[in-house]
Amino acid sequence: MQEELENWLYFSHGKELKRGERREREKKTPQEEYDRWISVLKKLEEKTDKNIIIWDVNESGGYWPLISTDTDNMLERIHQYSHPDNKIWYVNGDAHAESNYNEWCNLVKPKMRINMSPLVPSIAVDIFTKRLKEIPKDHPLNGDFMPKHKKYRVICMVNQPKISRIFTLRELAGLPGFIYSFNCTETSSIQSDGSSSDDNFNEKLNRLGTFKSWKWTENGNAIEIRGCRKPKGDVDDGTFRVDRAVAFNMSNERFDQTKRINFKTPFEGLKGDNDAYHDFLPVQEWLDSSMELINETYQIKAFGLSDKTCKVLGFCKPFLVIGCAGWYKTFRELGFELYNELFDYSFDKIESFRDRHNHIMNQIKNILSLEENEFNYRIDSLNDKLEFNKRHLLEYRDKTGWDDTSQTDTMIYEMARKIDERLAVSNS
């Protein structure tokens, strides 16, 4: 097996890795992450007999122009630089990687094909489980968070203001029992308890444009903006997918996009872990809520288990995800239980975000309007499933056979080993 592993070249997040080497995790801006891939990808121009594995855990998968933006084009760049005879495996955080790659190829028509090896669960699972296992046994986060008789019924937490998330808050803000945050702040500027200044929020607010009208595209996965105007003058009208960042003020009578709502956590930050506030530590309002409505990063095509979903699974909170079509089908295939006692998941088959979102909004409104005893009865009936899903999350890496590594970079060697095993079986 060691001989097989030596037959690999390993590229992870803009760096070439060597077995036995360890490197410190570096803080990089999105642009720096994008730029540093260039020197790595140029190494693919030469033909090699070694297998090549490229790991980039971007939630959208690098699928532009299929989805996302032109800075999220890892597939395009791999095909641009790679020698056509090289044997390449690309690993991202998307469970739908293979089907999305086939769609990408039909759209782009590349001159070569690579192998897609989906990583499920994503890196967020490893980060969450590692944190939970490291905290002391008597830490409050090891307490009972069962969602019984809470102050609020539904919480929805929004930082990056994507169009899809704005649509959610336009529908639900102000309804009794619903609470939300709207931070719109760079995560690097937020302290471990969630405190930060208004500077980032105001900077983004001052860049928002106005428009005369908007309408849905035919497939319901994007909106067309007309009469666009930005602070520095008119701009071209455009079509924007719902998982793009919003560039216009889309406030309505329910939701004021110019008002920042920021939550803090009652828990002390984790030592040496400045990002814990963003994706691990619950805030007080979250603790005071019975369930969470999660607006995933992408709602078109790509599936990932993000930090937001890991948190509700790991702390036993019911949730409803606004994700891609088929999100719950994949979630169930991964072995997790659905909360059918509380939700109707028939919306999962709907391809149109507009229609799928309408179904989800109606469900949340129904939950908010349920008689109190009925709501508490349904919540109480979920206890066994909540406990099962927590155990399944924490045990999932063990079930995959991956080693419990202290650095996520070393996981790339396990990915290569698994691919070697599959190749050996297919060739036997």
Steps between C-alpha positions, in 0.01 A plus 500: 500500500791736575623444145158593368489820704841601365344490153301815575547875473301687764364854457295653781360856512772655288796299629683185394527261794762236569437199722661551840504879470278714720416864450323762703156609387530844344237771505435605142250735345279351224707685238827368644359146502397547137839640391722244668337213311661629179854381581366162615285444195787588266673186627224299336614608152772234496401142431550268796444130560393574855138538600402853601254595772380859533305596810313828526215497750297784355130460572396580143757261356684725253227455236488838329347568247246233601442669837668757728734775371802522271737495798367156591624323189730224625375251239568747220850564629584132542395432141685808376837403648501120508676278251221300331661165587533563873281296733327750729254463788330816625349500850267774622239521774203423275315169523361566150847548352475236228159602364595869516824427315306324224276807468807723499654294219180519295511878537874565455589202276861461624761315293577261786322340796614459859368285784271650762526357851239658727596559862208417727479611771681827443787644701247676726414166661863439595538849643179476703562152642860584587385804698225315681732215601766741629286707735499392870228261614358761739486773234150651454509397133474139619165585658143425399383713207178313429260747332212498750285801592732771371456877479498494118384233259724569200836674467669590171854637509634694201842653453592509132192654332428278202186559294342176623551604861348842440191330355472289817513801732258694278247222563548431870640807679261632764284188527429395862742232618757571227838658575793570270841661480627704208865576547654559156846523660837352404555201726865601553383815680271322750628430850470161669175601675343642183565867567619726218466853370253619238779586255471196269122514501492871414763454228286238328186703560649802326572289189142377461318611189134561424277368220164564341374142474595135522347171388580130516668325210302220340679222691456679834870482591590863428347847488513767230566853630387799290573871542819436696670793665811496719637783719740598221239496224289272284620146428388238252191298581585145590398146590616373838483144635342482843818373667691815393570779747232767482618827345176697542280614785210254491329610822124460524233578757618208718876512469733802517826414326666814639472386864771283652392239756794338678493213752764406758583171665495442878783246471867582526693471177706186443871545564694549178182464293390845387248365249296309758248782535405478133437129469494333843402710802122552539375853566247570774208548258586164342482334842163669555354360173336164434618454141721664237427595141833465318569695183781301344777671305378356169146399404566397141641152425780473760456303824717539808478437872605844623592626843143623538357152458768340718407735784130403505585131470767511768290700748169316437292777346232431234564688178383560149757567228448727202741322269513350153237268356568151631677628812294280731521199269878511535478576872289188547738290287780604738311324777338792682138494617237746372266684736178400327304571816566871445566549128367388163805442279313466171650835392838325467419382146417849369773629266387863499637695797204738483247218540711303748549812711126573498429153638760542775369845594147360529625226729676748728189717513292196593744411777485856633120485507465156663312484830756488781417155635503351150838659425654377826360150440665483157829632636500250787442214255836572333723423798616157384574622147690804629721276712548253214607774257749639752658157548504440127676833437765435765559143382491569128875534447558174684250331267687627194821341627689831500770553759438755775763742377600818680537697177244494223772513234596142582152386396603535136723193541204300626298614198775374269516170690124451458528569128783245475278244671215563257736479201642171627151352529393620154819359343478161672 
